Amino acid sequence: MPRGSASSGCAGCWSSRSGYYRWIAGAEARAGRQFEEDALVEEIREIHTEHCGNHGALRVHAELRGLGHTVNHKRVTRLARKHYIVGSHLRKKKCTTIPDRLTPPVADLVQRDFTASTLDEKWCGDITHVQVGAAWIRLAYVIDIRSRRVLGWSMAPHMRAELVFDALRAAVATRGGDVTGVIFHADRGSQYTSAAFAQVCDLHGIRRSMGRVGSSHDNALVESFWQELKRETMYRRVFVTMSRTRLEIFRWLTYCNARRRHRALSYLSPIEFEQHHHRTAELPLTA
């Protein structure tokens, strides 16, 4: 073969006879690397599909590590981008908080610090709504700030205060009934500022905390959760029945607690994180 007559597929490799033979000798190794890459792309696709197309490259990488792979996250990102495997994206939230201007003020005990040193130190909650045909279903939920676990939730076609009562009571039951001293942070919607809700909190020894009206940053953790719920359950589908919507939300909440990996938890799921937390707390007792 004449010098410099290499094909465009290997420009520069065949500029000499020795380079051509080196390229021939490496064919088997290149085929092996391509086979390995194809297998990895297939696993990335399977994980992406298993999680309903919601996972981006970082969560896919965490799933791969959970399966025992040692692949670099940059490689996963590159392959996902190359093969158009992308997670779902956020949509803008419409503000629906309706404050009650006549209720006594409640202090902000969180001050935008959405961290906690232990479980049941701080909770936060909110109400969101999902369109079902021409109607709406409302979802109230309570999250442990330390583990990001959804401790309790309630769904109803109304916005009455019992919606948030039921979610809070479910959270208390999840923690065994004794939650004295926990801080519950919410916005200043009328359901959370009502006297009846204050009585429920007092009954269980819960300290109320509230951010400012119209400031999403004062309850940023639930704002993020709200976006994830909409992005991963409602963004690409339309529900026409209440029963189907309830089932899909229930499935997602269960999945979120048991399977969904959180960056803030070193890519553990909330339940995995709590199990690890409990095991670590028991070590001094068994030593």
C-alpha positions, -999 to 999 in steps of 0.1 A, spaced: 0 0 0 15 34 -10 27 57 18 -1 81 30 -29 63 11 -48 53 43 -85 54 44 -103 82 62 -114 58 90 -78 56 103 -62 89 93 -26 90 105 -25 53 115 -12 41 82 12 69 74 39 42 76 41 4 71 48 -1 108 18 20 117 -4 -1 95 7 -33 111 2 -19 146 -33 -10 136 -39 -45 124 -24 -60 155 -48 -39 177 -79 -49 159 -88 -76 185 -83 -52 214 -105 -25 198 -132 -51 191 -131 -61 228 -134 -25 239 -163 -19 216 -181 -50 228 -176 -38 264 -189 -4 256 -220 -18 238 -227 -39 268 -224 -9 291 -247 12 269 -273 -16 270 -272 -16 309 -275 22 309 -306 18 287 -321 -9 309 -316 13 341 -330 43 323 -361 23 312 -366 7 346 -368 41 362 -393 53 336 -368 75 318 -364 98 348 -328 91 357 -300 113 344 -264 102 340 -255 107 377 -283 85 390 -277 59 363 -240 59 375 -251 54 411 -273 24 400 -244 9 381 -222 12 412 -249 -4 432 -248 -34 408 -210 -37 414 -197 -18 384 -166 4 388 -172 25 357 -163 62 359 -192 87 360 -176 107 332 -178 77 309 -214 71 318 -222 107 311 -204 106 277 -222 74 266 -256 87 278 -251 119 258 -238 100 228 -268 77 227 -294 104 236 -302 88 269 -314 118 290 -335 122 322 -367 142 324 -365 179 330 -383 203 354 -412 226 346 -420 259 362 -442 258 393 -473 278 397 -477 294 432 -509 282 450 -502 292 486 -531 312 500 -521 327 534 -545 335 562 -536 371 572 -555 369 605 -536 341 622 -509 347 648 -473 347 634 -452 315 637 -414 318 637 -391 304 610 -371 279 630 -353 265 599 -340 297 583 -333 279 550 -311 254 567 -324 222 552 -299 200 570 -303 179 601 -279 159 623 -303 131 631 -337 117 621 -368 134 634 -350 166 641 -367 185 613 -397 177 591 -412 198 563 -444 196 543 -465 211 516 -496 207 495 -495 202 457 -522 196 431 -524 174 400 -549 178 373 -572 148 366 -593 155 336 -613 187 344 -608 183 381 -579 183 406 -565 160 432 -545 175 461 -515 158 478 -502 168 512 -469 152 524 -444 152 552 -407 147 546 -379 140 571 -352 165 562 -324 142 574 -333 112 553 -355 128 526 -381 100 534 -417 108 528 -431 98 562 -468 105 555 -491 117 528 -528 122 521 -547 127 489 -581 143 484 -601 163 458 -604 192 483 -581 217 501 -596 215 536 -574 214 566 -580 177 573 -558 170 542 -527 182 561 -539 166 594 -540 132 578 -506 135 563 -491 146 596 -508 119 616 -495 93 591 -460 106 596 -463 104 634 -476 68 630 -446 60 608 -423 71 636 -441 50 662 -462 78 678 -435 96 698 -421 126 679 -419 151 707 -396 181 698 -395 176 661 -397 208 641 -423 208 613 -417 235 586 -443 246 561 -454 276 541 -481 300 554 -510 285 536 -543 286 555 -543 249 562 -510 251 581 -518 283 599 -552 271 611 -559 268 648 -570 232 643 -536 223 628 -518 240 656 -538 218 681 -527 186 662 -491 197 664 -494 206 701 -510 172 708 -479 154 695 -453 179 708 -444 191 674 -429 226 671 -443 246 641 -421 266 618 -431 287 588 -413 306 560 -423 339 544 -452 342 521 -443 339 484 -407 328 491 -400 294 476 -364 294 490 -379 294 526 -392 259 519 -368 248 492 -367 211 500 -404 205 494 -403 228 463 -377 204 449 -398 174 459 -428 189 442 -409 194 410 -396 158 410 -431 145 415 -445 164 386 -415 157 364 -414 120 370 -451 112 372 -472 138 354 -450 155 328 -454 130 299 -489 117 306 -525 128 312 -547 111 339 -585 111 335 -596 91 366 -590 98 403 -583 61 410 -556 59 384 -540 91 396 -540 80 432 -524 47 422 -496 63 402 -488 89 430 -488 61 455 -464 40 434 -441 69 429 -440 78 466 -432 42 475 -405 41 448 -391 74 460 -387 60 495 -373 26 487 -355 29 453 -349 65 443 -313 75 449 -306 110 464 -275 130 458 -277 145 493 -277 109 507 -245 98 488 -269 82 463 -287 60 487 -324 57 488 -341 72 519 -349 38 535 -314 26 528 -300 57 544 -322 53 575 -312 16 578 -275 26 576 -282 54 601 -297 30 626 -269 4 622 -243 32 628 -261 43 659 -262 8 673 -224 2 669 -213 18 702 -239 -3 720 -227 -36 706 -190 -28 708 
